[in-house]
Amino acid sequence: MKFVPKRLEKTADISRGDTSWQSFVKNSLSAVIILALVYLALGLVADLLAHSIPDRWEVQLFDWTDFDLVESSEMERAKEIFSHLLERAELRDLPYRLYVIPGDDPNAFAFPGGAVGVTSGLLKRIESETGLATVLGHELGHHQARHPLKAIGRALIFRLAMSLAFGGSQDSLVKASLELAESRHSRRQETAADAFGLRLVHRVYGHTESSLEFFEQMRDEHGSDEHRWASFLRTHPLTEDRISDLRKLRVLLEE
């Protein structure tokens, strides 16, 4: 019996790996959802680990003793205000220390272990006591919420996860997406620290007059350079937004 092959009907061409746009959208959406869930899970693990570390362990792990200090009248003034805040702050059990770091750029930092650093440029610019107290209280707010520890933990965990997933050549798109997500996380932390600092100033001084001096200076000098369309790229909220939120909080505190 002679074999006659049956003529094939029209079939899908998969030799070039073509897929429909519906499948592409579905697969892309699934990948985004999975990455988002992984990001949230890893971030949650990092934050839980940061909260589980006893204060004494943090002190032992981070001992800041090698800062270049600036001896000046501004430093003595800052230390006096800092001590005044610590008396009423009801903070975690850390050895809080204030360091003044040489530098013209006005800036302040919270380092793990209880250290707070401010640049000499910042001290020269803030005239009011409550204005400087608000900045110092902001950094104490970072310590109270364990933001420095969380930042270190999240960076280590995310880097480890990316190394395991991509090896030595980390995927640039995933890395960029991760940085964007962490920027949003950082902005939330800054907003929380702003509120903590202002509440602390009100508790210590009984008022918040001149407390926004530093933020208003930054708005007047750099406000035109802050584009709202690019705000999602920033690690800090827009200065105008910070001032607006703090003014609303001032109204509540003064009632």
Buried (B, 14 or more C-beta within 10 A) or exposed (E): EEEEEEEEEEEEEEEEEEEEEEEEEEEEEEEEEEBEEEBEEBBEEBBEBBEEBEBEEBBEEBEBEEBEEBEEEBBEBBBEBBEBBBEEBEBBEBEBBBBBBEBEEBEBBBBBBBBBBBBBBBBEBBEBBBBBBBBBBBBBBBBBBBBBBBBBBBEEBBEEBBEEEEEEEBEEEBBEBBEEBBBEBBBEBBBBBBBBBBBBBBBBBEEBBBBBBBBBBBBEEEEEEBEEEEBEEBEBBBBBBBBEBBEEBBEEBEE
